[in-house]
């Protein structure tokens, strides 16, 4: 008898327990990963190491690593600090949901 569960089994159980909460957390994790990837792209374009970016932002290299890995939900202040450190400007916009064809 195998007492270990697979990741898919654990995800399915969590989704079954509270689908709305699971979907919201999954969506948030996706946004965090996308933001982290964008921060990494900006850092590399600026020719900076994680340590150099951290120094410019007044934080630590491990904090930058977590941010780039999507392991944190960055605040607007953090994102603005990234932008300033790499010579960019932070812009935030809201996008209307796409219309569905069923109504």
Secondary structure as the mmCIF struct_conf table of DSSP 4:
data_model
#
loop_
_struct_conf.conf_type_id
_struct_conf.id
_struct_conf.beg_label_comp_id
_struct_conf.beg_label_asym_id
_struct_conf.beg_label_seq_id
_struct_conf.end_label_comp_id
_struct_conf.end_label_asym_id
_struct_conf.end_label_seq_id
HELX_LH_PP_P HELX_LH_PP_P1 UNK A 4 UNK A 6
HELX_RH_AL_P HELX_RH_AL_P1 UNK A 7 UNK A 17
HELX_RH_AL_P HELX_RH_AL_P2 UNK A 19 UNK A 45
TURN_TY1_P TURN_TY1_P1 UNK A 46 UNK A 47
HELX_RH_AL_P HELX_RH_AL_P3 UNK A 50 UNK A 57
TURN_TY1_P TURN_TY1_P2 UNK A 58 UNK A 58
BEND BEND1 UNK A 59 UNK A 59
HELX_RH_AL_P HELX_RH_AL_P4 UNK A 61 UNK A 69
TURN_TY1_P TURN_TY1_P3 UNK A 70 UNK A 70
BEND BEND2 UNK A 72 UNK A 72
HELX_RH_AL_P HELX_RH_AL_P5 UNK A 76 UNK A 86
TURN_TY1_P TURN_TY1_P4 UNK A 87 UNK A 87
HELX_LH_PP_P HELX_LH_PP_P2 UNK A 96 UNK A 100
TURN_TY1_P TURN_TY1_P5 UNK A 101 UNK A 102
#
